[in-house]
Amino acid sequence: MTDGSFLANAEGLRQAADALLNPRPSEAALTLPSALPETGLGESEALERLAPIVIGQARRLGAPEAFAHMDPPTPWIAWAATLWTAALNQNLLHPDTAPVARDLEVRVVDWLAPLFGMDGGHMVPGSTIANLTALWAAREVAGAEIVITSEAAHLSVGKSAHILGMECVKLPLDARGGLAADALPKDLSKAVLVLTAGTTSAGVIEDLSLAARAAWTHVDAAWAGPLRLSPRYAGRLDGVERADSVAVSAHKWLFQPKESGLILFRDSAAAQQAISFGGAYLAVPNVGVLGSHGAIAVPLLATLLAWGRAGMAARIERCMAAAEDLWEFLSGHPGVEVFEPQDSGVVLWRPRGAESVDPVLQRLAPGLASKTQVAGWDWIRQVAANPNVDVKIVSASIGLALAAGLSDAGQEGT
Ligand SMILES: *Cc1c(COP(=O)(O)O)cnc(C)c1O
């Protein structure tokens, strides 16, 4: 007898979609068994129990006030394509089980790589793995022994160097908050230079004209890379085409479900060959860090097919406009100090003269802002990852939080 759990169940899928379409907010505590249940509830009951928790208690990344992190809402076309890929479960490790999924990944990489001057690459679960893959290729292809980057590099750069047994040197920042070019060693013949396009804390795009001076240059464009799709902002990453490799997180500014990212190479044949392994049960060599690898390209391909380059750029530009509007509001506020530059939709500010940003931050709705440290100061950080953010709502809440914070400070003073 066929086990119906493995067949498409229209009623069950409708129940799941309905829970998503009509989310019921829930304050209910986690009411799940603490130990592995011996007998199952059945699919329908499991969905019924989980919906109020999984959906009801989730943060809404597309809410009008969501402006805190590099985590975007995802478009419904990506939900639909993800449902397909979960149902089909293609494994790109085996051409046999993934006859078209492999080609679809090649196609989406071919669409995106030229924007960065790269000729190919592969998809990875995010830029942490992309950075690791890049440094590995740099070691194998260019004989790089040391990683040189800036203080603003993402932690995954140091982590990757550690895994690979490479020394990691972090150079100081210039006044703009990017790698200080005059601190670069003269001899970079044994070095992989990692430049960041969109630093995690402040969104600073480092000087990419520094590319091509080292044995290998890797650009960590996890956050700001997608600006290359926008004619208006693409120039901010000029110089990236001279890098040897580029990391981009598709689950950030390409609005993809996690975990989706790209590692791109200028000479992908040489780079990928150097990080490939064969095996008795493999029909084709296994490229890069991952073993089994799903069809994460399909939601990205579906989104790009639905929107085109222009549609994707329009969403990113809407995020940039939101950041610019917020920046304008903040820089016109007498009680606020704002961080410059404004490179990639990350806005940092602090109540002027305040010792701590916490009292103001605590008055802001969860998901409206986060906190970071730059140049020895705490800053309130806002990231324009949500094309549906409403800056009027955000600035009104900030105005109220500041007024309350200022009056507290006044009381303390008297
Ligand atoms: C987010 C980020 C990373 C890590 O990427 P994941 O996709 O989270 O693994 C690396 N570098 C920068 C600059 C980032 O912003």
PDBQT file of the ligand as one rigid body, heavy atoms in Angstrom, charges set to zero:
ROOT
HETATM    1  C1  LIG A 501      26.039  38.733   6.881  1.00  0.00    +0.000 C 
HETATM    2  C2  LIG A 501      27.460  38.902   6.535  1.00  0.00    +0.000 A 
HETATM    3  C3  LIG A 501      28.311  37.797   6.440  1.00  0.00    +0.000 A 
HETATM    4  C4  LIG A 501      27.878  36.415   6.790  1.00  0.00    +0.000 C 
HETATM    5  O1  LIG A 501      26.938  35.981   5.872  1.00  0.00    +0.000 OA
HETATM    6  P1  LIG A 501      25.868  34.853   6.226  1.00  0.00    +0.000 P 
HETATM    7  O2  LIG A 501      25.073  34.844   4.986  1.00  0.00    +0.000 OA
HETATM    8  O3  LIG A 501      25.137  35.328   7.452  1.00  0.00    +0.000 OA
HETATM    9  O4  LIG A 501      26.612  33.596   6.478  1.00  0.00    +0.000 OA
HETATM   10  C5  LIG A 501      29.613  37.996   6.025  1.00  0.00    +0.000 A 
HETATM   11  N1  LIG A 501      30.043  39.230   5.743  1.00  0.00    +0.000 NA
HETATM   12  C6  LIG A 501      29.265  40.323   5.836  1.00  0.00    +0.000 A 
HETATM   13  C7  LIG A 501      29.836  41.664   5.486  1.00  0.00    +0.000 C 
HETATM   14  C8  LIG A 501      27.937  40.193   6.240  1.00  0.00    +0.000 A 
HETATM   15  O5  LIG A 501      27.157  41.279   6.338  1.00  0.00    +0.000 OA
ENDROOT
TORSDOF 0
